[in-house]
């Protein structure tokens, strides 16, 4: 009975991870400036089309994801890598601002049910070489009024790409 419950929870948690076969756009993020160092970030998930607005404080933003990769027998049986966007966060240019100003960190997905599948696979992968659990982060990029970025997941991790002139200009001015 306990094994059946565990297997059911595992299946439910695995289902929360979206499959990845090649480079794929997993989300788009647009920014509207609300105040000095405060932006509205609108995250649109590619798989579901759902929109999530967040108020992000800072000068820069970053998205993190949890990735599960199947290896060996599990991969040959059709196991494909899966991802779950984990969080979005803001960051300030200066250390002083980082220490004294409000931080912004928001979840982009619901927590796993019953147990944390990614953490369990991460622990197990040290002993059983059938899978890997990886944590991916896109590089911090600048927020700018009207900027639009896409987030791609590749076999090497997350990549954030500018999708309009305002985003391109923001990156050039930042570099």
C-alpha positions in Angstrom: 0.0 0.0 0.0 2.8 2.4 0.9 4.6 1.5 -2.3 1.5 2.2 -4.3 1.1 5.7 -2.7 4.7 6.4 -3.3 4.5 5.4 -6.9 1.3 7.5 -7.4 3.0 10.6 -5.9 6.1 10.0 -8.0 3.9 9.8 -11.2 2.1 13.0 -10.2 5.4 14.8 -9.6 7.0 13.5 -12.8 4.0 14.8 -14.7 4.7 18.4 -13.4 8.0 18.3 -15.4 7.6 19.3 -19.1 9.5 17.2 -21.7 12.4 18.7 -23.6 13.8 17.1 -26.8 15.7 20.1 -28.2 16.1 23.8 -27.7 12.7 25.1 -26.8 11.2 28.4 -25.7 9.8 27.7 -22.2 8.6 31.2 -21.4 8.6 34.9 -22.4 9.1 37.7 -20.0 8.1 41.4 -20.6 8.8 44.3 -18.3 7.0 47.5 -17.5 8.7 50.1 -15.3 6.6 51.0 -12.3 9.1 53.1 -10.3 12.9 53.5 -9.9 14.2 49.9 -9.6 10.7 48.5 -9.6 9.2 46.6 -12.6 6.2 44.6 -13.4 7.4 41.4 -15.0 4.8 39.4 -17.0 5.8 35.8 -17.4 4.0 33.8 -20.0 4.6 30.0 -19.9 4.9 28.5 -23.3 3.5 25.1 -22.5 0.3 26.4 -21.0 0.0 29.9 -22.2 -0.7 31.0 -18.6 0.4 34.5 -17.6 1.9 35.4 -14.2 2.5 39.0 -13.2 5.2 39.8 -10.6 6.5 43.0 -9.1 10.3 42.7 -9.3 12.6 45.0 -7.4 16.2 45.7 -8.7 18.1 46.4 -11.9 18.5 42.8 -13.1 16.4 39.6 -13.3 17.0 35.9 -13.5 14.9 32.7 -14.0 15.9 29.3 -12.5 14.7 25.9 -13.6 14.9 22.3 -12.3 15.8 19.7 -14.9 15.7 16.0 -14.7 17.6 13.9 -17.3 17.2 10.2 -17.7 20.2 8.0 -18.5 21.0 4.5 -19.6 18.1 2.1 -19.6 15.5 4.8 -18.7 16.6 6.9 -21.6 16.5 4.0 -24.0 13.0 3.2 -22.8 11.9 6.6 -23.9 12.6 8.7 -20.9 13.1 12.3 -22.0 14.6 15.2 -20.1 12.0 17.3 -18.2 12.0 20.7 -16.8 10.1 22.8 -14.3 10.6 26.6 -14.1 11.4 27.2 -10.5 11.6 30.9 -9.7 12.2 34.4 -10.9 14.2 36.9 -8.9 15.5 40.5 -9.1 18.9 41.7 -8.2 20.6 45.1 -7.8 23.7 46.4 -9.6 25.4 47.6 -6.4 26.3 45.6 -3.3 24.9 48.3 -1.1 21.5 48.1 -2.8 21.6 44.3 -2.5 22.1 44.6 1.3 19.6 47.4 2.0 16.8 47.3 -0.6 13.8 44.9 -0.8 14.5 41.5 -2.5 12.1 39.9 -4.9 11.9 36.1 -5.4 8.8 34.4 -6.7 7.9 30.8 -7.4 7.0 30.0 -11.0 5.6 26.5 -10.3 3.7 24.7 -7.6 5.7 22.6 -5.1 5.7 18.8 -5.6 3.1 16.7 -3.9 4.2 14.6 -0.9 7.9 14.9 -1.5 10.4 16.9 -3.6 11.0 14.7 -6.6 14.0 16.8 -7.9 15.8 16.7 -4.5 15.1 12.9 -4.2 16.5 12.3 -7.7 19.5 14.6 -7.0 20.3 12.5 -3.9 19.7 9.1 -5.6 21.8 10.1 -8.7 24.9 10.0 -6.6 24.4 6.2 -6.1 22.2 5.1 -9.0 23.3 6.4 -12.4 20.0 6.3 -14.2 19.2 10.0 -13.9 20.6 13.4 -13.2 18.9 16.3 -11.4 20.3 19.7 -12.5 19.5 23.2 -11.5 19.7 25.7 -14.3 19.8 29.5 -14.2 19.7 32.0 -16.9 22.3 34.8 -16.5 21.2 37.9 -14.8 20.0 40.4 -17.4 18.8 44.0 -17.1 15.2 45.0 -16.7 14.0 47.9 -18.9 10.6 49.5 -19.6 9.1 47.7 -22.6 11.8 45.0 -22.8 10.8 41.5 -24.0 12.9 38.4 -23.5 12.4 34.7 -24.3 13.7 31.9 -22.1 15.1 28.8 -23.9 16.0 25.5 -22.4 18.8 23.7 -24.1 20.8 20.6 -23.3 23.3 22.9 -21.6 20.8 24.9 -19.5 18.7 28.1 -19.7 19.4 30.9 -22.2 17.6 34.3 -22.0 17.4 36.0 -25.4 16.3 39.6 -26.1 13.2 39.6 -28.4 12.8 43.4 -29.1 14.8 46.5 -29.6 14.3 47.7 -26.0 15.7 44.5 -24.6 18.7 44.6 -27.0 19.4 48.2 -26.1 19.2 47.4 -22.4 21.8 44.7 -22.7 24.1 46.9 -24.8 23.9 49.7 -22.2 24.5 47.3 -19.4 27.6 45.6 -20.9 
